[in-house]
Amino acid sequence: MSEEVRKQEPQVLWNHFADLNAVPRPSKKEERVRAFMVDFGKKLGLEVIEDAIGNVIIKKPASPGMEDRKTIIMQSHIDMVHQKNNDTDFDFLTQGIDMYVDGDIIAAHGTTLGADNGIGVAAIMSVLSSSDIAHPAIEALFTIDEETGMTGAKELDKTILSGTILLNLDTEEDDEIDIGCAGGVDITATKEYELENIPVDYTTAVLTVKGLNGGHSGMDIIKGLGNANKMMTRLLDAMQKVEDVHVESIHGGSLRNAIPREANAIISFKKTDELMDQFKRCKAAIHDEYKSLEAKLDISLTDTTASKLVLSASDSRNLVFTLLGIHNGVYRMSPDIADLVETSNNLARVVLDNGFLQIACLTRSSVDSSKTDLASSISGVMKLAGMNVVLSGDYPGWQPNTDSAILEIAKAKYETLFNHTPRVVACHAGLECGILGERYPGLDMVSFGPNIRGAHSPDEHVEIPSVQKFWKYLLEILKDIPKI
């Protein structure tokens, strides 16, 4: 179906997007897409640099008549989030994304689309490959590993770039200009448990939570969507209030920056009418609470082959208590910017296998002290349960600059083109701008992009008319970059 994608307007952008999406590009395994970008730049006869960490920089001189303008940096990341439905047979390591056109949207069959941040990458490629677009000197920066650590931005060579204006093309609302974002820190807890035989006459079953929307753990956290790990924990707690529950294994969630859509646990328990009634009441309560948000929620408890080795009832109980105590969702709203989440946490992944437990969270905040406060609170709960806790991948937020010169240009262009005022906002996602501003102090930065819905989930799709709007807007901004 990529041929249908290639027929959309602007064709140059959609063709580059289709070419990009044919290349597997998981975070931390970007070798093939890095080679693709290097080859792309060299075939155009442009200067191509690959720094030590693996970022690709392609430099293009100004178009005729634009030589007296300031050099700009155009930036997007080349990795993408890999999420798929359980019933989708797809290998992100070897296959290109299977796209389709449905009316005014482009999506993928059962997987993430990679519009985040592939549309931004394709737009930059379109400018680099053009012969008739007016633009100043460009330094195109394609960063790696944005989705799982931002290591590309963190380790960017400090001597490669000379531009003083940065256009980040990695936001997902076409009526917004972003001038700030949240920072984040990864929390990882681990513990090894001693296992024991299950009691005689216990039933073994699989507890499954699936069918949730999932989504971006920053941009979508304000929606109050269901977290499969939290729902699973709630059900386990309801059951253990009646009878001892022995946990054998847990597999919930996947990536830190994706709200968990699915979770399952293999458990053993004494199957009584009281326990089953308690499970049904809790299940009904969850369905009722989330009926307007999670229409496809599916909770089941299905008998399976008896387990042999499980956690003790005491260890199982304390594990459930720990998961209950880990804050998930919005922690604090910004007191200064309307409707902006200041601080949040995503209980992203819970895995228990053969007695080894790993819990992964992503804590975000636009205020470093608040981020530290919440991370310390979560770590404290984990440590009380005897877990080893590591905080890693800390990255700063991007502090808004309302006096930005490029912001004034972007606002004016938007109002002229679309006859209304754009929303100037800060977002609760982890844009690379804060890190890039530390690597290159003094950068004047804005971020914008087309409407992308369902990012970080298999429901991800991008709106074709919005991409057309974004492309038109980008070209007008390029024409009006200030003189040196």
C-alpha positions in Angstrom: 0.0 0.0 0.0 3.0 2.3 0.1 2.3 3.2 -3.5 -1.0 4.9 -2.4 1.0 6.8 0.2 3.4 8.0 -2.5 0.6 9.5 -4.5 -0.4 11.9 -1.8 0.5 15.6 -1.9 3.1 16.9 -1.4 4.5 13.9 -3.3 8.1 14.7 -2.5 7.5 14.5 1.2 5.4 11.3 1.1 8.0 9.6 -1.2 10.7 10.3 1.3 8.5 9.1 4.1 7.8 5.9 2.2 11.5 5.4 1.5 12.3 6.0 5.2 9.6 3.6 6.4 11.0 0.8 4.3 14.1 0.8 6.5 13.8 -0.9 10.0 14.7 1.8 12.6 14.3 0.6 16.1 15.9 2.8 18.9 19.4 1.7 19.7 19.6 -0.4 16.5 19.7 2.4 14.0 22.6 1.1 11.9 20.5 0.6 8.8 18.7 3.9 8.9 21.9 5.8 9.7 23.5 4.2 6.6 20.3 5.1 4.6 20.7 8.8 5.7 24.4 8.9 4.9 23.8 7.5 1.5 20.9 9.9 0.9 23.1 12.9 1.6 26.1 11.7 -0.4 23.9 11.0 -3.5 22.9 14.7 -3.3 26.5 15.7 -3.3 26.1 17.4 0.1 28.5 17.4 3.0 27.7 14.5 5.3 29.0 14.0 8.8 28.4 11.1 11.2 29.5 11.9 14.7 30.9 9.4 17.3 27.5 8.5 18.8 25.9 8.0 15.4 24.0 11.2 14.7 23.9 12.1 11.0 24.5 15.7 9.9 23.9 16.9 6.3 24.9 20.4 5.4 23.4 22.3 2.4 24.4 25.8 1.3 21.8 28.5 1.0 19.7 28.7 -2.1 20.5 31.6 -4.5 19.7 34.9 -3.0 19.6 33.6 0.6 23.3 33.6 1.3 23.0 36.6 3.6 20.6 34.8 6.0 21.5 33.1 9.3 22.3 29.4 9.2 19.6 27.2 10.6 19.5 23.8 12.1 16.6 21.6 11.1 16.3 18.6 13.5 14.3 15.4 13.8 15.1 11.9 15.2 15.4 8.8 12.9 14.4 6.1 15.4 10.8 5.1 16.1 8.7 3.5 18.8 7.9 -0.2 18.0 4.5 -1.3 19.2 2.2 -3.8 17.6 -1.1 -5.6 18.4 -0.7 -9.1 19.9 -2.4 -10.6 16.9 -0.2 -8.8 14.4 2.6 -10.9 12.9 5.4 -8.4 12.3 9.2 -8.2 12.9 10.3 -4.6 13.4 14.0 -5.7 13.0 13.6 -7.0 9.5 10.4 -5.5 8.0 9.4 -2.1 6.7 6.2 -0.5 8.0 3.1 -1.7 6.1 1.2 1.5 5.5 -2.2 2.2 4.1 -4.4 5.3 3.2 -7.8 5.6 4.7 -9.6 8.7 3.5 -7.6 11.6 4.9 -5.3 9.6 7.2 -2.3 7.4 6.8 -1.8 4.5 9.2 -0.1 1.1 9.5 -1.5 -2.4 9.7 -1.4 -3.4 13.3 1.8 -1.4 14.2 3.0 2.0 15.0 3.4 4.1 11.9 6.6 6.0 12.6 5.1 9.4 11.7 6.7 10.3 15.0 9.3 11.5 13.9 9.3 10.2 10.3 7.3 13.1 8.9 9.8 15.6 10.3 12.7 13.5 8.8 10.9 13.4 5.5 10.2 17.1 5.5 13.9 17.8 6.1 14.9 15.3 3.3 12.5 17.1 1.0 14.2 20.5 1.6 17.7 18.9 1.2 16.8 17.3 -2.1 15.0 20.3 -3.6 16.2 22.6 -6.3 13.5 25.2 -6.1 12.8 25.8 -2.4 14.1 29.1 -1.0 16.1 28.5 2.2 19.2 29.7 4.1 22.2 27.6 4.7 20.9 24.4 6.4 22.5 22.0 8.9 20.1 19.0 9.0 20.5 17.1 12.2 19.2 13.6 12.4 19.5 12.3 15.9 19.4 8.7 17.1 17.8 7.0 20.1 15.4 9.8 21.0 12.7 7.4 22.1 14.7 5.3 24.6 17.2 7.7 26.2 17.9 10.7 23.9 21.5 9.5 23.8 22.0 11.0 20.3 21.2 14.5 21.6 23.1 14.0 24.9 26.3 12.9 23.1 26.0 15.2 20.1 29.4 16.5 19.1 29.7 20.1 20.3 31.8 21.3 17.4 29.8 20.2 14.3 27.1 22.8 14.2 27.3 26.6 13.6 23.6 27.5 13.2 22.0 29.8 15.8 18.3 29.0 15.0 16.9 25.5 15.5 13.6 24.2 14.0 12.6 21.0 15.7 10.0 19.2 13.7 8.8 16.7 16.4 5.4 17.9 17.8 2.0 16.6 17.0 -0.6 19.4 16.9 -0.6 21.6 13.8 -2.0 24.7 15.5 0.8 24.8 18.1 4.2 26.3 18.3 6.1 24.6 21.2 8.7 26.6 23.1 9.2 24.3 26.1 9.1 20.7 27.2 9.5 18.3 30.1 12.7 16.6 31.2 12.7 13.0 32.4 14.4 10.3 34.3 14.2 6.5 34.1 13.6 4.5 37.2 14.5 0.8 37.2 13.9 -1.5 40.1 15.1 -5.2 40.3 14.8 -8.0 42.8 15.3 -11.7 42.9 12.9 -13.9 44.8 13.1 -17.4 46.2 10.5 -19.7 44.7 8.4 -22.4 46.3 6.0 -25.1 45.3 2.4 -24.1 45.1 0.0 -25.4 47.7 -1.9 -28.6 47.0 -5.3 -28.2 45.3 -4.6 -24.6 44.2 -5.9 -23.5 40.8 -3.5 -21.9 38.3 -4.8 -19.2 35.9 -3.7 -16.5 33.6 -5.0 -13.0 34.5 -5.1 -10.9 31.3 -5.7 -7.2 30.8 -5.7 -6.1 27.1 -7.5 -3.9 24.6 -6.4 -0.6 26.1 -5.7 2.5 23.9 -2.1 3.0 25.2 -0.4 6.0 23.8 2.4 8.5 24.4 3.3 8.6 28.1 3.9 12.3 28.0 1.4 13.8 25.6 -1.4 11.4 26.4 -0.9 11.1 30.2 -3.4 13.9 30.8 -6.2 11.9 29.3 -6.4 9.5 32.2 -6.2 6.4 30.0 -6.0 3.0 31.5 -2.6 1.6 32.4 -2.6 -2.2 32.1 0.0 -2.7 34.8 -2.1 -0.7 37.3 -5.3 -2.5 36.4 -3.7 -5.9 36.7 -2.3 -4.9 40.2 -5.7 -3.7 41.3 -7.3 -7.1 40.4 -4.5 -9.0 42.1 -5.0 -6.9 45.3 -8.8 -7.5 45.2 -8.2 -11.2 45.0 -5.6 -11.4 47.7 -7.9 -9.6 50.1 -10.0 -12.9 50.1 -7.4 -15.6 49.6 -3.6 -16.0 49.3 -2.4 -15.4 45.8 0.9 -16.9 44.6 2.4 -15.1 41.6 4.5 -17.1 39.1 5.1 -14.6 36.4 4.1 -11.1 35.1 4.5 -9.5 31.7 3.1 -6.1 31.4 3.9 -3.2 29.1 6.9 -2.6 27.0 8.5 0.7 26.4 9.0 3.4 29.0 7.4 6.1 26.8 4.3 4.1 25.9 1.3 3.8 28.2 0.9 0.0 28.8 -1.9 -1.5 26.7 -1.6 -5.1 27.8 -0.5 -7.1 30.9 -0.8 -10.7 32.1 0.1 -12.6 35.2 0.2 -16.4 35.9 -1.1 -16.9 39.4 -2.2 -19.7 41.7 -4.9 -19.5 44.3 -7.5 -21.4 46.2 -10.6 -21.1 43.9 -13.5 -20.2 46.1 -16.8 -18.6 45.3 -15.9 -15.6 47.5 -12.7 -15.1 45.6 -14.3 -15.3 42.2 -17.1 -13.0 43.2 -14.5 -10.5 44.4 -12.7 -10.7 41.1 -15.9 -10.1 39.2 -16.8 -7.1 41.3 -13.4 -5.5 40.8 -13.5 -6.3 37.0 -17.0 -4.7 36.8 -15.8 -1.6 38.7 -12.8 -1.1 36.4 -15.0 -1.5 33.3 -17.5 1.0 34.7 -14.8 3.6 35.6 -13.2 3.4 32.1 -16.2 2.8 29.9 -16.0 6.3 28.3 -12.2 6.0 27.7 -11.4 2.3 27.1 -14.2 0.8 25.0 -12.1 -2.2 24.0 -10.9 -3.1 27.5 -10.8 -6.9 28.0 -10.2 -8.5 31.4 -10.1 -12.3 31.8 -9.1 -15.0 34.2 -8.5 -18.3 32.5 -7.4 -21.6 34.0 -4.1 -22.9 32.7 -1.6 -25.7 33.4 -0.6 -25.8 37.0 2.6 -24.0 37.9 5.4 -25.7 39.8 7.4 -22.8 41.3 5.9 -19.5 42.5 6.5 -16.6 44.8 5.4 -17.2 48.4 2.1 -15.7 49.4 4.0 -13.1 51.5 6.3 -12.1 48.7 3.4 -12.0 46.2 1.4 -9.8 48.6 4.4 -7.4 49.1 5.0 -7.2 45.3 1.4 -6.2 44.8 1.6 -3.6 47.6 4.7 -2.1 45.9 3.0 -1.9 42.5 0.0 -0.3 44.2 2.2 2.3 45.8 4.0 3.4 42.7 2.3 6.6 41.5 1.1 6.4 37.9 -0.3 9.3 35.8 -0.4 13.1 36.5 1.3 14.1 39.7 1.1 17.9 39.4 -0.4 20.3 36.9 1.6 23.5 36.1 0.4 26.4 38.2 1.7 28.8 35.6 0.6 27.4 32.2 -3.0 26.4 31.7 -3.7 22.7 31.0 0.0 21.7 31.1 1.0 18.7 33.0 4.0 19.6 35.1 5.0 16.3 36.5 3.9 12.7 35.9 5.0 9.0 36.0 4.4 6.1 33.7 4.5 2.6 35.3 5.7 1.4 32.0 6.9 -2.2 32.4 6.6 -5.0 35.0 8.3 -8.3 34.3 8.6 -11.2 36.7 10.2 -14.4 35.2 11.8 -17.3 37.1 11.9 -15.2 40.3 13.6 -12.2 38.7 11.6 -8.9 38.8 12.2 -5.8 36.8 10.0 -2.7 37.1 10.6 0.3 34.7 9.1 3.8 35.0 9.6 7.1 33.2 9.1 10.2 35.4 8.7 13.5 33.5 8.6 17.1 34.7 9.2 20.6 33.4 10.5 21.4 36.8 13.7 19.5 37.9 12.9 19.7 41.6 9.5 18.3 41.1 10.9 15.5 38.9 13.4 14.7 41.7 10.6 14.7 44.3 8.4 12.2 42.5 11.3 10.0 41.5 12.4 9.9 45.1 8.9 9.1 46.2 8.6 6.2 43.8 12.1 5.0 44.6 11.3 5.0 48.3 8.3 2.7 47.8 10.5 0.3 45.8 13.4 0.4 48.4 11.0 -0.4 51.2 10.2 -3.6 49.3 13.9 -4.5 49.3 14.4 -3.7 45.6 17.5 -2.4 44.0 16.7 0.9 42.4 18.7 2.7 39.7 17.9 6.2 38.3 19.4 6.7 34.8 19.0 8.6 31.6 18.2 12.0 33.3 17.7 14.8 30.8 16.7 18.4 31.2 13.5 20.2 30.3 13.4 23.1 27.8 12.7 26.4 29.5 10.3 28.6 27.4 11.7 31.8 26.0 8.8 34.1 25.1 11.2 36.7 23.7 12.5 34.4 21.0 13.1 36.0 17.6 12.2 32.8 15.7 9.1 32.4 17.7 7.9 35.9 16.6 8.6 34.9 12.9 6.8 31.6 13.3 3.8 33.3 14.9 3.5 36.0 12.3 3.8 33.5 9.4 1.1 31.3 10.9 -1.3 34.2 11.3 -0.7 35.4 7.8 -1.1 31.9 6.2 -4.0 30.6 8.2 -5.8 33.7 9.4 -5.8 32.8 13.1 -3.4 32.9 16.0 -1.4 29.7 16.8 -1.2 28.4 20.3 2.2 29.0 21.9 2.7 26.2 24.4 5.0 24.0 26.3 4.4 20.3 26.1 4.8 17.3 28.5 6.8 15.3 26.1 10.6 14.9 26.0 11.7 16.9 23.0 15.4 17.1 22.4 15.5 20.9 22.5 16.5 21.1 26.1 19.5 18.9 25.6 20.5 20.5 22.4 20.3 23.9 24.1 22.8 22.6 26.7 25.1 21.2 24.0 24.9 24.5 22.0 24.1 27.4 24.5 22.2 30.3 23.0 20.2 28.4 20.3 16.9 30.1 19.4 14.4 27.3 19.1 10.9 26.4 18.2 9.1 23.1 17.5 6.1 22.4 15.3 4.6 19.6 13.3 1.4 18.1 11.8 -1.4 16.3 13.6 -0.3 12.9 14.6 -2.7 10.8 16.6 -2.1 7.7 18.8 1.7 8.1 18.8 3.5 5.2 20.5 0.6 2.9 19.9 -0.6 0.7 16.9 -3.4 3.3 16.5 -0.9 5.9 15.4 -1.9 7.8 12.3 -1.2 11.1 10.6 -3.6 13.4 8.9 -2.8 14.1 5.2 -4.3 17.7 5.1 -2.4 18.5 8.2 0.9 17.4 6.7 0.1 19.7 3.7 -0.5 22.5 6.1 2.7 21.8 8.0 4.7 21.6 4.8 3.3 25.0 3.5 4.1 26.5 6.9 7.7 25.2 7.0 8.5 26.6 3.5 7.2 30.0 4.5 9.3 30.1 7.6 12.4 29.1 5.6 11.8 32.2 3.4 11.9 34.6 6.3 14.9 33.6 8.3 16.7 36.8 9.5 19.8 38.2 7.9 23.2 37.7 9.4 
